[in-house]
């Protein structure tokens, strides 16, 4: 039995403050209190020098504020202390030491993320000849990108099309064959042998009944260009806007599917709703063999979420994942979970600090171990598009919004794909705009945190 069939109870982490108060659980009455005045450290910085203003208050006189070998100086306003600090790429953790005249020394922590960035856009050059959203994009080891399915409008019919951007090419070209079933809101999982497994999706974007879901599973072989059906042993897979990941355990591949909109009951009759479960399948001889019941172990009621490895690398090798979205059963409560498939007692599912702006139908990509970038999406309550991307940093336990200059160059969209390429760039492709029209956007985003 795969270890993921056992779950530990989720641990509540609680709300992580932008500026943790102190490394100790209690603060002496005379100890100084520290607040960041400027800049907004919830936003990633793209400069090498930081001018940091702190408001430091105490019932006693504050005599010194220091980080490392740099002293802050009193500046202008009441209780304001200022220092210029060098920023290294990635997470900068400043330990702020405050001293009062006859009281204790206090230690506070300020986390600042420095992120270099660049954007190469190919939209105007018609790199993509179609408008599409809710498709999938997969990066192959040879540098190719494979785009499959999607629709022109959010509720529109799914397509059969497969498109390929070859290494060094300037334009996606239609592949030789089409999918066996039209699909939108499906998943495409890169297997260890370089083939792509297509699971779930709908015949169109806004399904109204379970029969509108696509239960046919396919494998696409990029080398031959052919699609073939994959038999499923056990209850059929009926869901869309879910996530799927590959796990290799003892050399045996398993596919784990989480959440989505789909059949929440199966028996005695089908009911369309938001799934809150996780199902596991063994992939053997190009067949999927169910290792979980039709409605698997409960996690969260989620759809339109993302699930991204925290230790990216070869397909099937990641053990930890970050899940972000909202809980549809909890008044659209923002959700971020870390999932560890190699925990001692089974899968360890832990709540962590959610994104600053709750969103669904966004796109996410792992940048490097412990760091995940999130692009676009929309709010559930009012369908307003999210204006800023975010970078989640596991070490900091929270996310940082993109620098404004980067946000200004990226399309505001949902239903797009963010795909980490083998050269380290992120391919940001397609999506739907505020008017519900599909986009032909193709942007290659480079984010530097090293």
Order of alpha helices (4+ residues) and beta strands (2+ residues): beta-beta-beta-beta-beta-beta-beta-beta-beta-beta-beta-beta-beta-beta-beta-beta-beta-beta-beta-beta-beta-beta-beta-beta-beta-beta-beta-beta-beta-beta-beta-beta-beta-alpha-beta-beta-beta
